[in-house]
Amino acid sequence: MKDVIIIGGGLAGLINAILLNRSGLTVQLFEEKKYPFHRVCGEYISNEVLPFLNQHQLYPAALQPTAITQFHLSSVSGKSLKMPLDLGGFGVSRYLLDHWLAEIAINEGVEITHQRVTSSNFNDDIFTITDKGDQVYNCKIAIGAFGKRSVLDKNLNRNFIQKRSPYVGVKYHIKTDSVGADVIALHNFKGGYCGVSQIENETFNLCYLSHRSNIKEYGSIQHMEEEVLQKNPYLKSIFSDSDFLFDKPEVINEITFEKKEPLYNHILMSGDSAGMITPLCGNGMAMAIHSAKILSELIIKNQQQGFNRTKLENDYSEAWNDLFAKRLSAGRAIQKLFGSQTFSEIAVSAGKSIKPIAGYLMKQTHGKPF
């Protein structure tokens, strides 16, 4: 029996695994796919995480991430606003970053199992975890880090999973001269918005969120991109003048921003499993890292004081809500300004004429360095 089983091998899962293993706990992490692989993700990380990553030797300098210092926002029609980022951030692909963290975890003694977890049951203070092959595992502490929407969410019958989401996420890697190397751009189109920023190797990540009705109306992703996204002149330039490196886009359906719980059926949820901030805020990766920090630290402290599950669950729920509930709520509210001709024009005009408004909105969705 393991001390900790972590379900999901993204940023939250891997960082929890590394820190808990370093504390002396036995850790097994489940990730269905084998590294390296692509994820639909903005691939931008706010610098609020830098002190933490440097402290634990987890900043990926070897991957040569790109420093991001500027923000470019455009409305559906192409009206635009440019401003410096308050903290700034860095760009790095999940393809390289997750693999790099997984190698650290494995080399330090974390057991990584490439199998899908289908169920989790809690009885007599022990978790029984079952994978797709009906193999059974036991542990004292279970961490859910399985992302935006998973089979396990459905099997656990979580509240948010009952609500259908109309959003589709699409991602490419491109080579382009249409975006500055130090810029993260957010370009609106009817029913969605598209983020573009440089990652490593002079490559750019292009990732957008669209209402499913766009694809339904135009019949395919490519046709939708031509008829909807490229009505924004900035996106027209990017799609026309860039070299697209994937044979086909990475796509994820039913991305949801519904309120979730940091604790469910005694599973401690971390990263997007506990709550996902809207992609336009560009801060999901930093939040995943921060949630792993607070959860792993609370588990280690609880172990040192004599394991008390009730206290651990209460402490984590309180800490998670204190740090992230307001930011998630602000992200949901700000999202209503985007993907609309009228509201995107208002947002850009207000940001240009009243600079403090843009800075204020940015600060509502970003945390302080930790």
N, C-alpha and C positions, 0 to 999 in steps of 0.2 A: 504494500500500500504506500502511495506517495503522500507527502505532506500536502502538496498543491498540484492540482491539475488545472491547466489553462486551456480553454477552448477557443482557438483562433490565434493565428500567428502573424497579425499585423503589428503596427507600432506598439499599441497598448499591451498586446500579449507578449511580444518579445522583450520589451523593457521590464515588465513585471517579472518575466521568467529570469532575466539576467540578475536583477537586483535581489530577488528572493533566493535564487541559487547562491549568490554571493554571501547571503546571510547564514547559510548552512542548511536551509530547507531543501528537501528533495522535490524536484520539480519535473513534471512531464507536460509538454505542450503539444496540442493537437492542431495541425494545419493540413487541410485536405490536399492542397497543391504543393508541388515540390518547387523550392526556390532555385533560380530566380523566376519571377513571373510578374506580369503587369497587373496593376489595379486601376480602376477608374478613380482618379484622384487628382486634385489640383497641383500636388507636388511642390507646394510652397510652405515653408515653416517659419513662423514668426520668431524673431530673435528673443522673445521672452523665454525660450527654452535654453538659450546658450549657457547661462551659468550652471544649470543642472547638468547638461550634457558634458560640459568640460569637467565638472567635478567628478563625474563617473567615467571619464574617458570614453564617452559615447558620441562625441561630435565626429562626424564622418569626414574629416579633413582629407583622408586618402581618396575619397570619391570626387574631390574637387568641386564641391557645390558652388553655385553662382550666388554672389551677393546681390540682393534686391533692395533698392533704396527708394524707388519712385513708384507712384500709382497713377494709372491712366484709366479714366472712366469715360465711356461714351454712351449716349442715348441711342434709341432705335434708329433715329435719323442721322446720327453721326455727330451731333453736338458733343463736345468733349471737355473734360476737366482733367488737369494734371496737377499733382501735388506730391510733396515728399511723404514717405511713410514715416510715421512717428518713431517706431522702433526699427523698422526694416526687417528683413528676413533673409532666407536663403532657399535656393531651389535645388532639389536633388530628386532623381526618379525613385519611385518605390521599387522598381526592378532591381536597382543596385542597393538601395538603403536597407530594404527588408532582408535581402540576402546577406549583406554585411553584418547586420545585427544577428541573424540566425547563425552565422559562422562563429561569432563571439559566444553566443549561448551554448552551442554544441561544444566548442573548445573548452568552455569552463564547466561542462558537466550536465547541462540541461538535456533531457531526453526529448527529442522531437519525433513525433509519430505522424506520418502523413496518411491520415485517415479522417473521414467525416464522422463527427459525433452526432448521434441521432437522438439520444435521450439522456436525461439526468434525473436521478431520483435521490431523495434525501430521507434516510431513515436511521434511527438510533445514532444520530450525530455523525453519520458517515454518508458520503456521496457514493452512489453507484453510477458510473458513467459507461454508456454502451456506444460502440461505434457501428459503422455501417455493416461491418462483417460480423456483428453480434459478439465481438470480443468485449469482455466486461473488465472495468478498472475501478479501483476504490481510492478515495482520498479523503483527507480531513477538510480541506478548503478547496472550493471550486471557483474559478474566475471565468466569467464570460467575456470574451474579447473577440466575438465572432462577427462583428461589423454591423452593417446597415440593416440587413434583413436576411435571416437564415432559416434553414430547415428546423433548427433547434428552437428558434423563436416560435415557429408554428406549433411544434410539438409541445412546447411549454404553455401554449395558448396565451401569450402575452397580449395585453390589451391593444397596443398599437397595431398589431398584425391583423386585427379584424378590419381595419380601415384601408381601403385600396388607395394607393397613391398614384397621381397622374404624371409623375415626373420620370424622365429617362435621362441617364447620364451617358455621355459619349466622350471618348478620349483618343487623341492622336499624339504622336511625337513627330515634330517637323523640323526642318531647317529653313530659316527665314531671315530676311533682312528688314522685315516690316515692323519688328518690335525691338526696342532697345534692350541690351543685355541686362541692364539694371532695373528694368521696369516690370511690374506685374500689371497687366491690362485686364480690364473687365468691360466687355462690350455687350450691350443689350441688343436683343432682337425680339420680335413678336413672340411672346410666350416663353421667353427664357433669356439666358445670358451666358457668355463664353469668357473663360479666363485663359490668358496666355502669358507664360513667363519662361525664362530660360532655366534649364536644369544643368547637368554636366555636359561636357564635350561639345559645347556650342550648339546644343540641341534644345528645342523649346517644347514644352508641354502645352497642348491645346486641349482644353476640357470644357465641355458645355453641358448645361442642364436645360432641357426643353420639356414643355408640356407635351404629353403623348398625342394630343389632338393634332399637333403639327405633322407628325409622322403619319397619322391616320389620314389626314387630308391629302398629303402629297405622295403617299405610298411607299416611300423608301427614305432612308437617312440621306443618301446622296441628293435626291430630288428636293428634300426639305432644306438641306444646306444651300442649294442653289436658289430656291424660291423664298426662303425665309431669312436665314442667317446673313446671306450676302446682300440683303437690302441695307444693312449697315455698311457704309463705305469702308470702314476699317477692317471688318471681317471679309469684305469683298477683296480687298488688297491682300490679306493674309492667305485666303484660299486660292487666289489667282497666282500669287508670286512665291509660294512656298513649295518645298519638296516634302511630301508626306511619306514617312518612313515605314508605316505599318502597311501590311497587305490589306487589312481591313481594320476598322476601328474597334476599340474595346468598348463594350456597351453593358450597362447595368439598368435593369428595369425597376420600377416602383421604389425609387428613392424616397424615403419618408422623413419628415421633420416633426412627426407627432411626438408628444411628450412620452418619454420612457422612464423606467425606474432604475436607479443605481443598484437596487437589490431586488431580486426576484427568486422566490422559492429557495432562499438562502444562498443563491449564486451571487457573487459580488461582480457586478457588471463594470467594465472598464472600456474607455474609448467610445466608439460609435454605438456599442451595445447598450451604453447607459444614456446616450443622447447625442444626436448629430446636429451640429450647427450648419446653417445654410451655407452652401459652397461660396456664395458671393462674398462672405466674410473672410474667406481665405485663411481660416484659422483652425480647421479640423485636425490637422496633424499635430499642431502644438497642444491642442486640448487633449488628444489621445496620450501624448507624452506626459502631460501634467497629471492626467487622471491615473496613469500608471505609477507616477511618483508618489502621489498621496496614498494610493491603495497599498503599494508595497511597503511604504514606511509604516502605515498603520498595522499591517499584518506582522511585520518584524517587531514592532513595539509591543503588540498584543502577545506575541509568543514569548517575549522576554519577561513580561509581567505575569505569565501563567495564562494559558489560552482561555479566553472567555468569548464565545461566539456572539452572544447577545451584545456585548460591549463593542466588539469589532464591527458588527453590522450597523449598530446605531452610530458609532463614530464615523464610519465611512459615509453613510447616508447623509449625515449632517455636513461633513466636510465637502462632499461632492455638491450638494445643493448650495452651500455657501459660495463655492468657487464658480460654479457653472450655470446654475439655474437662470440667473439674470442675463448672462451672455446668450444663452440659447433663446430666451424670450425676446431679447433685443434683435437677434438674427432673424427670428420669424417675423417680427414687426417690420424690419428693414426690407425683407424680401418682397413685401407688398409694393415697394416702390419700383421694382425691377420687372423686366419682361413686358412692360406696357409702354406704348408710345407716349401717352400723357404723363404718367408718373416718372418715367425715366428722364423725360425732358425737364420736369419740375426738379428732380433730384440733382441733375447736372447744373441747371440754372441757379438753384439755391446754393449749391456748393461753390460755384464761381463767384456769386455776388456776396455771399456771407461765409467767408472762409472758416470761421469757428464751427459752423454747422457740420461741415465735412469732417473736421477733426474730431468733433464730439461723437458723431456716429461711429467713426473708426475706433475710438477708445471704448465704446460700449461693447464691442465684440472682441476686443483684445485684452489679454491680461498683462500683469506686471511681470518683469523678469523674476524668476524663481530659482 
